[in-house]
Amino acid sequence: MHWMDGFWGGGFMMIFWLIIIIAGIAILVKWLTEKSSSSTKEESALDILKKRYVRGAINKEQFERMKKEIM
């Protein structure tokens, strides 16, 4: 009897390796998309300062003073 005959032969092994390959591709795609989205999430100090001013957390004088310190 050949070792590829029976339960581990042909069809089952092909399906097993196909699942492994698809899972690997899915993990790679997920890793790449998370990596690219994390680099775009970083905000500059000026962006954060502008958001604080728009929300009303700081007034115009504080905004101008902090902006000068950042630049």
C-alpha positions as CSV (number, residue, x, y, z in Angstrom):
1,M,0.0,0.0,0.0
2,H,1.3,3.4,-0.9
3,W,1.7,6.0,1.9
4,M,-0.5,8.5,0.0
5,D,-3.5,6.1,-0.1
6,G,-6.3,6.2,2.5
7,F,-7.2,9.0,4.9
8,W,-4.1,11.1,4.5
9,G,-3.9,10.7,0.8
10,G,-4.8,13.0,-2.1
11,G,-7.9,15.0,-1.3
12,F,-7.5,15.5,2.5
13,M,-3.9,16.6,2.2
14,M,-4.7,19.0,-0.6
15,I,-7.5,20.6,1.4
16,F,-5.3,20.7,4.5
17,W,-2.5,22.6,2.7
18,L,-5.0,24.9,1.0
19,I,-6.4,25.9,4.4
20,I,-2.9,26.5,5.7
21,I,-2.0,28.7,2.7
22,I,-5.3,30.7,2.9
23,A,-4.8,31.3,6.6
24,G,-1.3,32.5,6.0
25,I,-2.4,34.9,3.4
26,A,-5.2,36.2,5.6
27,I,-2.7,36.7,8.5
28,L,-0.3,38.5,6.2
29,V,-3.0,40.9,4.8
30,K,-4.2,41.7,8.4
31,W,-0.7,42.4,9.6
32,L,0.0,44.7,6.6
33,T,-3.2,46.6,6.9
34,E,-2.7,47.1,10.7
35,K,0.8,48.3,10.1
36,S,-0.2,50.8,7.5
37,S,-3.1,52.2,9.5
38,S,-1.1,52.6,12.6
39,S,1.5,54.8,10.8
40,T,-1.3,57.2,9.6
41,K,-2.8,57.6,13.0
42,E,0.0,59.6,14.4
43,E,-0.8,63.2,14.9
44,S,1.5,66.1,15.1
45,A,1.6,68.3,18.2
46,L,0.1,71.2,16.2
47,D,-2.8,69.0,15.1
48,I,-3.6,68.1,18.7
49,L,-3.3,71.7,19.7
50,K,-5.8,72.7,17.0
51,K,-8.2,70.1,18.1
52,R,-8.0,71.3,21.7
53,Y,-8.7,74.9,20.6
54,V,-11.7,73.9,18.4
55,R,-13.1,71.9,21.4
56,G,-12.8,74.9,23.6
57,A,-10.3,73.3,26.0
58,I,-7.9,76.3,25.5
59,N,-8.5,79.9,24.6
60,K,-7.0,81.9,21.7
61,E,-4.1,83.3,23.8
62,Q,-3.1,79.9,25.1
63,F,-3.3,78.5,21.6
64,E,-1.1,81.2,20.2
65,R,1.4,80.8,23.0
66,M,1.6,77.0,22.7
67,K,1.8,77.3,18.9
68,K,4.9,79.5,19.3
69,E,6.5,77.1,21.7
70,I,5.9,74.2,19.3
71,M,7.3,76.0,16.3
